[in-house]
């Protein structure tokens, strides 16, 4: 009699035939995918009503590994593709899953305007502090003083505070966690999947090959130890105070959870008002 084999509960949500994945040993992107699969499982959403859109970069490859309708789009354009999908198929839950370079650098304009409009998207940003797929250049999230291929003496441009950028642009849900906080990530993703409006989750997962190694910060295990020791959970903290320094204390938590009309709701309200005004004019 053969021994029973146990199946990982997230396996049906992944494209196992495409494994092993391309990510480097110690990379936190795979960890976030596991969290996302567990969040999907908890949400009980029908999988044929969930779509995942990604851009270019290491995190953009997530679209090829999840067992969902997915779109691997052009560089920086994940949010426009996702916006079109959501407006055409409003019954779908649309997730944007990409990296800091794709979403905030070349895609930054799309990011702020989608948040301003409150498009009903769930945006997951894996922040690896660098352009990981193209050689380790400085990104808009590289901490001051960290070295990169284009900053051998240390980055000197102030990086974005992503939670503050998201909130000030109009996001209704904003959270930040590190790749160490797996239960918190899964919980935040499950919350975002159930919430209407532009939701943003930043996950800190520095590139082990081009950021950690160049800055002599050790391997992926050392990163997890660092995040365990230096992360402080402050739910509800002001996003103005969430700047990240090089190897400084990290504030994580859920910072924003508010309600306001989505883009579709405001469009429908404006359309109804226009029809009422036109009808009133006809009657007059």
C-alpha positions, 0 to 999 in steps of 0.5 A, spaced: 500 500 500 502 506 497 503 512 502 498 517 502 501 524 499 499 530 501 498 536 496 499 543 498 493 547 499 495 553 494 498 548 489 491 548 485 492 556 484 499 555 481 501 553 474 505 547 477 508 545 470 512 552 469 516 550 476 521 551 478 520 559 477 526 564 475 527 567 481 534 567 485 535 563 491 533 568 497 528 572 493 522 574 496 517 574 490 516 567 491 514 568 498 509 573 496 506 569 491 505 564 496 501 569 500 497 571 495 495 564 493 493 563 501 489 570 500 485 567 494 483 561 498 481 565 504 477 570 500 473 564 496 472 569 490 470 565 484 477 564 480 474 565 473 472 572 476 479 574 478 484 577 473 492 578 474 495 584 470 503 585 471 508 589 467 515 588 466 521 586 471 522 580 476 515 581 479 512 581 473 513 574 472 508 572 477 503 573 471 505 566 468 505 562 475 498 563 477 492 559 475 488 565 473 486 569 467 493 573 467 496 579 462 503 580 462 503 587 459 508 592 457 513 596 461 510 601 466 503 599 463 500 594 468 495 599 471 492 602 464 491 595 462 488 593 468 483 599 468 481 598 461 479 591 464 476 593 470 471 598 466 470 593 461 468 587 466 466 591 472 464 584 475 472 582 475 476 582 481 483 585 478 489 585 481 496 589 479 502 585 481 509 588 479 515 591 482 517 598 484 521 600 477 515 598 473 509 601 477 513 607 480 518 609 475 516 608 468 509 607 471 508 612 476 504 617 472 499 611 471 499 610 478 498 616 481 492 618 476 489 611 478 489 612 485 486 619 484 480 616 480 479 611 485 479 605 480 477 599 483 484 595 483 488 591 488 495 593 487 501 589 490 508 592 489 514 588 491 519 593 492 526 590 491 530 597 492 533 596 485 532 595 477 533 587 479 532 584 472 536 589 468 543 590 472 541 593 478 541 600 477 538 606 482 531 606 482 526 611 485 526 607 491 533 605 492 535 608 499 540 614 500 547 611 501 545 604 498 550 602 492 548 600 485 551 599 478 549 606 477 551 609 484 557 606 486 559 611 491 551 611 494 545 613 492 544 621 493 537 622 490 531 621 495 527 615 494 519 615 494 515 614 500 510 609 497 505 609 502 505 616 502 505 617 495 499 612 495 495 615 500 496 622 498 494 620 491 487 618 493 488 610 495 483 607 500 487 602 502 494 602 504 499 597 507 506 595 508 509 589 510 516 585 509 517 578 506 518 576 513 511 578 515 508 572 511 501 572 515 500 579 515 501 579 507 496 574 506 491 578 511 492 584 507 491 581 501 485 578 503 482 584 505 484 588 499 481 583 495 474 584 499 475 592 498 472 596 493 477 602 490 484 603 489 488 598 494 495 598 495 500 594 498 507 595 499 512 589 500 519 590 502 523 584 499 530 587 497 534 583 491 538 578 494 543 578 487 544 585 485 542 589 492 544 585 498 550 582 495 553 589 492 551 592 499 554 586 503 548 585 507 548 578 507 543 572 503 536 572 504 536 569 511 540 575 513 535 579 510 529 575 514 533 576 521 534 583 519 526 584 518 524 580 524 529 585 528 528 592 525 521 592 523 516 595 528 508 594 527 504 601 527 497 600 524 494 607 523 501 611 523 501 617 519 504 615 512 508 622 512 513 618 517 514 612 513 520 614 509 525 608 509 533 609 510 539 605 509 538 599 514 534 603 518 528 601 523 522 599 518 515 601 520 510 596 517 502 595 518 496 598 515 495 605 515 489 607 511 482 604 510 477 608 508 471 609 503 470 613 498 466 612 491 470 608 486 471 611 478 465 606 476 460 609 481 462 616 480 461 615 472 455 612 473 452 617 478 455 623 473 451 619 467 444 619 471 445 626 473 446 628 466 440 624 463 436 627 469 438 634 467 436 632 459 430 629 461 428 635 465 430 640 459 425 636 455 419 637 459 421 644 460 
